[in-house]
Amino acid sequence: MDRRSFLATTAAGAAATAFPAVLRAQGKDPIRIGFPLPLTGPFGALAADQQRGAQLGADELNAKGGILGRKVEVLFRDDQLKPAVGAQRTKELIENEKVQFIVGGLAAHVQMAINEQTKKSKVLFISVSQSDEISAKPDTSPITFHEALNPTITSRAVGGWIADNLGKKWWIIYADYAWGKQNNAVLHDVLKKKGGTVLGATPYPLGSAEFSAHLPKIQAARPEVLVTVTPGADNIAFLKQVISYGMKKEMRIAQPLHWLPQLKEGGPELYADIYGGTNFYWELQDTIPQVKRYVEAFQKKFNMPPGDYGCYAYSGVMEVARGCELAKSTDSEAVAKALRANPVYDHYKGKQWWRPCDNKSFQDLWIVKGRDKAKGDWGLVEVVSRIPANEELDRTCAEKGLA
């Protein structure tokens, strides 16, 4: 059995085990949710976090009777971080596996390819990774929903905080693909409005672990803040090289996002005093009751705290369920209409809502900073500031071509 088949079979088996026997006996067809994600490649650790979050959602739903009295199955497929593969896996899930919904995606360029397939097949898609285009014309659709933050929201919020608190002379280094380019553009705009200066901006190929050719030039420019838009495994490689050049002592370092899997892998020595944004951090359980419930359930199942992207996946699965129950249907258009008519939800961290004009989710985010010494195995950052959900952080629907 190959890795892909094993993961799909394991997920389905776990869901069946959790499902109440009385409902299994009724013989109702399951509701199947397809989930393409990059289990291999530089985003593999983040994808594994997503897989855990989605599986927890399915297990919780099945323990309560499923969706509309039917068992929930989540079928995971490796998109290899490649748009063509993501499109093919999505097509296979819809045509061969007969999934009713798609949740997933973990790269801006791949989720666009997934979305093209779901639009063609008229299957509701909840995207759970960052993208500016996914909720804008011409790419979005009435059955395309975007659960995650996007580059505009993230970099307006985090970039504004960096300019106000760390300095206004920046150098930006960014991965040369959709998410990196979008963050770079927004960061430039934010700093200009704050009266600051971008001393330079350096693109690099996503998945490249070699940055030494760029670092002397950045070091010579003497920025107050080095803003790093280096996702996944690239982030660890970049920071190791920055530290080897002594740059951590010469400038502040900040990034649009921190990711728990990378924080754990890199450790406190690497991430100490590095600032970033996040949609979720498990220590918020100390102040937010819904976080406490979610963290306890996740830790009980996986013996580790949940990460940020796993939360998106969990929420995406739970929103499929909520939409079906509201619509009393699994028809994608009916479910989408029900979610727009009942936009407020709260699955793991507090109130979120869908903006009906673009099916975009709005939610709180936080600024966090790496600790010099971790609290236990997973207490790797401390919360510095909360940035409340605000539609003004995103482009308007008119700016997205939707008005």
N, C-alpha and C positions, 0 to 999 in steps of 0.2 A: 504493500500500500504506500503511495507517495505521500509527501507531507501535506499536500493540499487536500487529498481525500481523507487523510487521517483527521485533520482539523475539522473538516465538515462533519465527518461521522461522529467524532467525539462531541461536537457541539449538539448535534441532534440527539445523541444518546443521553447526554446530560439533561437536556430539556425533557425528554421522555421519562426519565427516572423521577424527575421532580414533579411531574404532572399527576394530579390526583387520579387514583385508579378508577373511580366511578366514572370520570369523564373519558378516560382512555377506553373504557368498556363501551361507551356510546358509539364508537366508531366514526366520529366526525373527522372530516379531513382537517389537517392542521393548517394554521395560518403560517405561511413561510415568508421570512424576511431575508432577502439576499444582502450580503455585506462584503463588497470588495474592499480590500485594504492591502497595503504593501508589507506583507509579512517578511519579505526578504529585502535587503538593501539598507541604505542609511537610516530609514525611518522604521526599521523592524521593531525596535523597542517601543516606540510610540504605538505602532500597530498592535503589538501584543497587549498594551494597556487598553486600547480600544476593544479588542476582542474580549478581554475580561469584563469590561463595563457592559458590553452588549449581552454577554452570557448571563451576567447577574440580572439584567433587566428581564430576559426571557425566563429565568428561573423564578423570579419573584412573581411574574405574571402567571406562570403555570401553577405556582403554589396557591394562587387565589382563583384558579379556574380558567386561566388562559384569557383569550380575547373572544368575546361573544360565545363563551362556552367551548371554545376550540383551542387545542394545544398550540403553543407558539414554538416554532423552530427558527433558529438563525443559522443560515448557511454562509460560512466564511470562504472567500476565495482570494488567493494571492494575486494582486494586480501588478506586482513587481515594480511599482513606482513608474509604470510606463503607460501613457495614455492609450495606446493601441491595445495593450493587454487588458487594461481596465475596461475598455469598451467591449472587448470580446468576452471577458468574464461576466460582465453585466448582461450581455445578450444571452449567454448560456444559462445564467440564473433565471432569466425571465422565460426563455423559450423551452429549455430542457428541464429545469427544476420547478417551473411553474410558480415562482415566488410572486406574491401579491404586491410586495413593497420592496424598495431598496433603501437601505441606510448605509452610509459609509463614505469612503474617500479620505485620503490623507495627504493630498498635495493639490495645489490649486489647478495645475494643468491636467491632472488625472481626473479630478472630479468633474471637470468640464466634459471630458470624453464619456464619463459615466452618465452625465446628465443628457447628453445627446441621445443615448440609447433609451433612457427612461422616457424622454419626451416622445420618441418615435413609437414606443410601445404603450404609451399612456399609463405608465406606472408611477405612482407617487414616489418621489425621491427626497429623503432628508439628508442633506450634506452635512458632514460633521468635521469639516476642516476649513481652514481659512481661505477665503476667496472674495474678491470684490465683484467679479463678473457674474458669479452664480446667482445673485439676486438682482441682476440688471439686464436690460435689453441689450442685445438680442438673445442672450443665453438663457434667461430664466423662463419660467412658464407657470401657469396657475397651479401645477402639481409639483413644483420644485420648491422645497423649503430649505432654509439655511440656518442650522442650529448653532454653529460656531460663531465666535467673533470673526471679524474680517480685518484686513490690513488697514483700512481707513479708520475704523473704530480703535483698533489696537494702537496704531502709531500716532493718532491724534491724542489719545489718552496718555500713553506712556511717553511719547515725545514731548508733549506739553509739560509733563511732570519732570522729565529730565532737564528741559530748558530752565524751568523755574527753580530746580533744586541742585543740579549738578554742574551746570555750565552751559554756555551758549556758543562755544567754538568746538565744532564737531568734525570728526572724520567718520564716514560710514563705509562699512564693508558689507556687501550683500551678495547672496546667492543669485546667479544670473538665470532666474526662471520667474514664473508669474508672481509667486508670493514675495520673493525678494525684491523684484522690480517695483511692485506695488507699495511695499513698505518704504523703499527708498524714496519714491516720489512723494509719499505723504509726509515723511520725515523732513524732506526739503521744504515743503510748504509750511509745515508747523514751525520750523525754526525761523523761516523768513518772517512769519507773522509775529514771532517772539523777538525779532530784532537781532537774531544771532547769525552766525556764519558757518556754512559748510565748507571746511577747508579742502575737502576732497571726498570723492565717493568711488569706491573700488568694487567692480563686479568680479565674481569668480565662478567657475563651473560647479554646479551642484554636485556633491559627492567627491569633490577634490579635497584631499587632506593636506595639501602642500600650500602654505601661505607665506613662506619665508621671503619670496621675491617681493611681496608687497610691504612687509613690515618696516624695513628701514625708511622708506618714504613717509610712511605714517608717523613713525617715531620722530623724524626730522621736522615734520610740520608742527609738532607739539600741540595737539588738540587738548582741550580741557576734558572732552569726553570722546571715547572711542565707542561708537554705536555699532554693534555687531548683529547683523541679520544673517546668522549662520545656523540653519536648522538641523535638528537631529544629531547624528554622529559627527557632522561637520563642526558643530559647536564645541565639542570636546577637543577635537584636533586643533581648532583655531586657538582656543584659550591656552592650551599647552604651549603652543609656539609663542603666543603673546607673552606668557610668563617667562619663557626661556630668554626672551629679549629684554626682560626687565621692565616691560611697558606697564605692568600692573601698578608699579610704584610711581610712575610718571603721569598717569592720567586716570580718570574715572572710566569704568567700563560699564556699559548698559546695553540692554537688548530688548526688542519688543516683547519677547516671551522667554520665560523659564519653563522647562519641562521636567517633571519629576524623574522619569527614567534616566535622563542625562545627568541630572543633579546627583542621583544615586551612583551612577557609573563614574562620574568625574570626581565626586567627593568634595569635602569641605575645603581642602587645600586649593583645589582648582577654582571653586565657585565663591569662596569667601569674598564678601564686599562687592559682588557683581549684582547689579540691579536688573530687574526684568518685570514684565507684566505676566499675569496668569488669570485664567478664568476660574481657577479653583485651587485651593491648597487645603490639605486634609486637616491641618491644625485649626482651621476655621470652626471645627466642631466645638471648640471651647466657647464660642459666642453665638453660633447659629444652630438651632435644634435640628433642622432638616439635614444639615451636614453631618451632625452626630449620628443620626439614624443611618444615613448612607454609608458613612465610614465604618460603622460597626458591622453592617451587613457585608460590606466588601471584605473587611479584614477576616470575618468569620469564614468566608468562602475561600479566600486566596492567601490568607496569612500575610498580608501586606496592605498598606494603605492605598487608596485609589489615586491615580494620577489625573491630570487635567484632561487629556484627550479621551481617556476612558469614560469620563463624566459625560462628554458630548455624546458618545456612543450609547451610553445608558439612557440618557435623556431622549435621544432619537428613537430608540426602541419604545420607550414609554409613551412618547407622543404618537407613534403609530397606533398604539393600543388605545390611548385616550380618544384619538380621532375616530377610530372604528366604533368605540362604545357610544360616542356622541352621535355618530351618523347611523348607528345600528346597521352598519354595512361595511364591506371590504372594498367597495368601489372607490377607486382613487379620487375621482372628482368629488364624490360625496364626502369622503374623509377630509379632503383639502378644504372644502366649503365649511365643514363643521369646525375645523381648527381656526379658520379665519373668523368665524362667527363667535368663537369662544377662545379668544387669543391668550388668556392668562393661564400660566401653569407654574408648577413648583415641584420638581422631582428630586432635587438633591442639594440646593444651596439657597433657596429663596425665590422670590417672584421673578419670573421671566414672562415675556409676551411676544407674540408674533405681530409685526406690523402688517396689516392686511394688504396694503398696496404692493408689497414686494416679498411677502412671506419670510421676512428677516426676523430673527430672534434678537431681542435686546435683553441684556443681563449685566449685572455688576461684574467688575474686574478689580484686581488688586495689584499694587506694586509690592514686590518682595525683594529681599536682599539676602544673598548667601551668608550663612553664619560662619564665623571663624572655627567654631567647634559645633558639630552636630549634636542635637538633643536626641539621644538614642540612635537607632539605625536610619530613621527616615526624617528626622527633624532638621532638614538641611537649609531651610530659609526662614526668615522672619518676615511677618507682614508689616509693611511700612505705611501703606495708605490704601484706602478703599476708594474706588472711582465708581459712583453709582451709575446704573443703567440710564442712558440718555440718548434719545433718538437724534439729538443734534450732533452727536459724535460721528454719525454716519452721513453719507450723502443723502439728500432728499430723494423721494421717489421721482420727482421731476428731473433731477440730475441724473437719475438712472434710466431715464427715458420711459417712465411708467405712468406719468401723469397725463 
